[in-house]
Amino acid sequence: MAIAIRPAKQRVERVRKECLDLLPDEAGSRPPGWSPEWRETLIDAVANLTASRQLPGAWVPALSVPRFVHGQSQGICDLFGARVEEQPDKNYYVYPLPPDPDMIDALNPRAPDTSMYWGAVKWVRYARTSCRGRFEFRNPVMTGPFDTANYLLGTSVLMEWVYVQPSALHRLLDRITDVIIAMVRALRETAGEALHGDALFCMRNAFCLCSECRSLVSVSTYEEFEAPYLARIGKQLGPYGIHSCGSWERTVPGALRDPNLHAMNGQVRENDLAELCQLAKGEVVLSIGPSQNLPERYTWSDTRSFLRYVLETVPESQPVEIAIEEESMSVWSELLAEARVGGASEAAQPRRPSRG
């Protein structure tokens, strides 16, 4: 079991001033379109990384790309001619394309560097130059092919096309897959050929894709319209992980057939952790967190309850990573001590996941 410890705000604030000395070339690295917010988010990222290095645990120290520079996952949809609009809450909305299969066949996605999402590449270049290559990076949030098609078509049309326009949907997914591969390659090259997953805690060199729609569809739909395209991305780019909110137990057996899938990130209680462990068979890292943004009966009353559940549920054979707050370190130590007294195995000892 690998444990990542998130530094407390007070610790981050203490090191923030020191981090200014780690950015000697920041002023000369500013690209066109730069704003003071770029500098502030870079200082925040470096401060969080520096503070995390002062703590124990297996957290991978890497800078995260702020979402405002690339329009979140939605930002890449402009390459397909969709209009992407920033909302008052700073999220982004994609105006779906007309539901016309002939129009999909005529799609000719633009070059990646013309996209709003290319701002992520610019920010990584800016941050890497500012820090003189001292730090590595996590990939910016990015949806997989099926979820990107969900933005481009809208959920109702996407689900309809699964049944009435499967060929057109496959052609769209094929084009989306090419775009994602090109964008991740550009990000990795800009980052110095090391790119860690934005939703993963302790696994190195496995980028991450969001695969949210798997929680909405059947096994057969997932295996026809999502799994082959994820597998193609993995074959082209190497190890990756997926993040998915909601329930995704049913997709685990099919996902395990992809040798490049190294981790699955999500929440419990939307998933049954015991069932996930049985299905994963120790062949893929489970990256888990407590459920959030749900009705109270689906969340955890406190951190202790969640951590105890993890310790009592995960077998020794299953690699797992979790993240805890610095303030919860004493709670974790107490639970470990209780587990040892109760005869728990060495699976409860913090270590790095074996795969990746």
TIMIPA-860642 format. One line per 10 residues: number of its first residue (from 1); their letters; for each residue x, y, z of C-alpha. Coordinates in steps of 0.5 Angstrom, whole numbers, plus 500, padded with zeros to 3 digits. Example, Ala and Ser with C-alpha at 12.3 -4.5 7.8 and 13.67 -1.06 7.14 Angstrom:
BEGIN
1	AS	525/491/516  527/498/514
//
This chain:
BEGIN
1	MAIAIRPAKQ	500/500/500  503/507/498  501/513/502  502/520/499  501/526/504  499/532/502  502/538/506  498/543/511  497/550/508  501/552/514
11	RVERVRKECL	507/548/511  506/551/504  506/558/506  512/557/510  516/555/504  513/559/499  518/565/500  524/560/499  521/558/492  522/565/489
21	DLLPDEAGSR	529/563/489  527/557/485  525/561/479  531/565/477  529/565/469  521/566/470  521/574/468  524/572/461  520/565/460  513/569/459
31	PPGWSPEWRE	510/567/453  505/571/449  498/571/453  502/570/459  498/574/465  500/574/473  496/568/474  501/564/471  506/566/476  502/565/482
41	TLIDAVANLT	500/558/480  507/556/478  509/559/485  504/555/488  505/549/485  513/549/487  511/551/494  506/545/494  512/540/491  517/543/496
51	ASRQLPGAWV	513/542/502  511/535/500  518/533/500  519/535/507  514/529/509  515/522/509  511/518/504  511/516/497  508/522/493  511/523/486
61	PALSVPRFVH	514/530/486  511/533/480  508/540/478  501/540/476  498/544/470  493/549/472  486/548/469  485/555/466  491/555/461  488/550/457
71	GQSQGICDLF	480/550/458  480/544/462  478/537/458  473/541/454  479/545/451  481/540/446  474/540/443  476/546/439  480/542/434  474/539/432
81	GARVEEQPDK	470/545/430  466/546/437  465/552/441  468/552/448  466/557/452  468/559/459  463/560/464  462/564/470  464/559/475  471/558/471
91	NYYVYPLPPD	469/551/468  468/551/461  462/549/456  462/545/449  457/547/445  456/540/441  456/539/434  450/538/429  448/530/430  450/529/423
101	PDMIDALNPR	454/523/421  456/526/414  459/532/418  463/527/422  466/524/416  468/531/413  471/533/420  479/534/419  481/536/426  486/542/426
111	APDTSMYWGA	493/542/428  494/541/436  498/547/437  492/551/435  488/549/440  486/552/447  488/546/450  495/547/447  496/553/453  498/547/457
121	VKWVRYARTS	504/545/453  506/553/453  505/553/461  509/547/462  515/550/457  514/556/461  515/553/468  520/548/466  524/554/463  523/558/469
131	CRGRFEFRNP	525/553/474  531/551/470  529/544/469  529/542/476  522/539/477  518/534/473  510/535/471  503/531/472  499/531/465  494/536/465
141	VMTGPFDTAN	487/533/466  484/530/459  479/526/457  479/519/454  476/518/447  469/516/449  468/522/454  471/527/449  466/524/444  461/526/450
151	YLLGTSVLME	463/533/449  462/534/442  456/530/441  452/531/448  450/525/452  443/524/449  446/524/442  452/519/444  448/514/447  443/514/441
161	WVYVQPSALH	449/513/436  452/507/440  445/504/437  443/507/431  450/510/428  456/506/431  460/506/425  460/514/425  461/514/432  467/509/431
171	RLLDRITDVI	470/514/426  469/520/431  473/516/436  478/514/431  480/522/430  479/523/437  484/518/439  489/521/434  489/528/437  489/525/444
181	IAMVRALRET	496/521/442  499/527/439  497/532/445  500/527/450  506/526/446  507/534/445  506/535/453  511/529/454  516/532/450  516/539/453
191	AGEALHGDAL	516/536/460  523/533/458  520/526/457  517/524/464  510/525/465  506/523/471  498/522/472  494/528/475  490/523/478  495/519/481
201	FCMRNAFCLC	499/519/487  505/515/488  505/512/481  511/514/476  511/515/469  504/513/468  500/519/465  492/519/466  486/520/462  479/521/465
211	SECRSLVSVS	474/515/463  468/518/466  462/515/462  464/508/463  460/509/469  454/510/465  454/504/460  454/497/460  460/492/459  459/491/452
221	TYEEFEAPYL	458/498/450  465/500/454  468/494/451  466/496/444  467/504/444  472/505/450  477/500/451  480/499/444  481/506/443  484/507/450
231	ARIGKQLGPY	488/500/449  491/504/442  493/510/446  497/505/451  500/502/445  502/508/442  504/512/449  506/507/454  503/506/461  497/510/463
241	GIHSCGSWER	492/510/469  484/512/468  480/516/473  473/515/473  468/518/478  462/513/479  461/506/479  466/502/475  467/495/477  464/492/471
251	TVPGALRDPN	469/495/467  475/492/471  476/485/467  476/488/460  481/493/462  486/488/465  486/486/458  490/492/456  498/491/459  499/498/459
261	LHAMNGQVRE	493/500/464  497/500/470  492/504/475  485/506/476  483/512/480  476/513/483  472/513/490  469/509/495  463/508/496  461/509/489
271	NDLAELCQLA	465/503/488  465/497/493  473/496/495  472/489/497  469/487/490  474/492/486  480/488/490  477/481/488  476/483/480  483/487/480
281	KGEVVLSIGP	487/480/482  493/485/484  494/486/477  493/493/477  494/499/482  487/501/485  488/509/487  482/511/491  480/516/495  474/518/500
291	SQNLPERYTW	467/519/496  466/527/495  460/531/493  455/526/494  449/525/499  451/524/506  450/517/507  455/516/501  460/519/504  465/518/510
301	SDTRSFLRYV	463/521/517  471/522/518  478/521/516  479/515/521  473/511/518  475/511/511  482/509/513  480/504/517  476/501/512  481/501/507
311	LETVPESQPV	486/497/512  481/492/514  479/491/506  485/491/502  488/484/502  496/484/502  496/482/494  493/488/492  497/494/491  493/500/493
321	EIAIEEESMS	495/508/493  491/513/498  493/520/499  492/523/506  492/530/509  498/532/514  494/533/519  491/526/519  498/523/520  497/521/527
331	VWSELLAEAR	491/518/526  494/513/520  499/512/525  494/510/530  490/505/526  497/502/523  499/500/531  492/497/532  492/493/525  499/490/528
341	VGGASEAAQP	496/488/534  490/485/531  495/481/527  495/485/520  499/483/515  505/487/512  500/490/506  499/495/511  506/498/511  507/504/506
351	RRPSRG	510/502/500  510/504/493  505/500/488  509/494/485  506/496/478  509/502/474
//
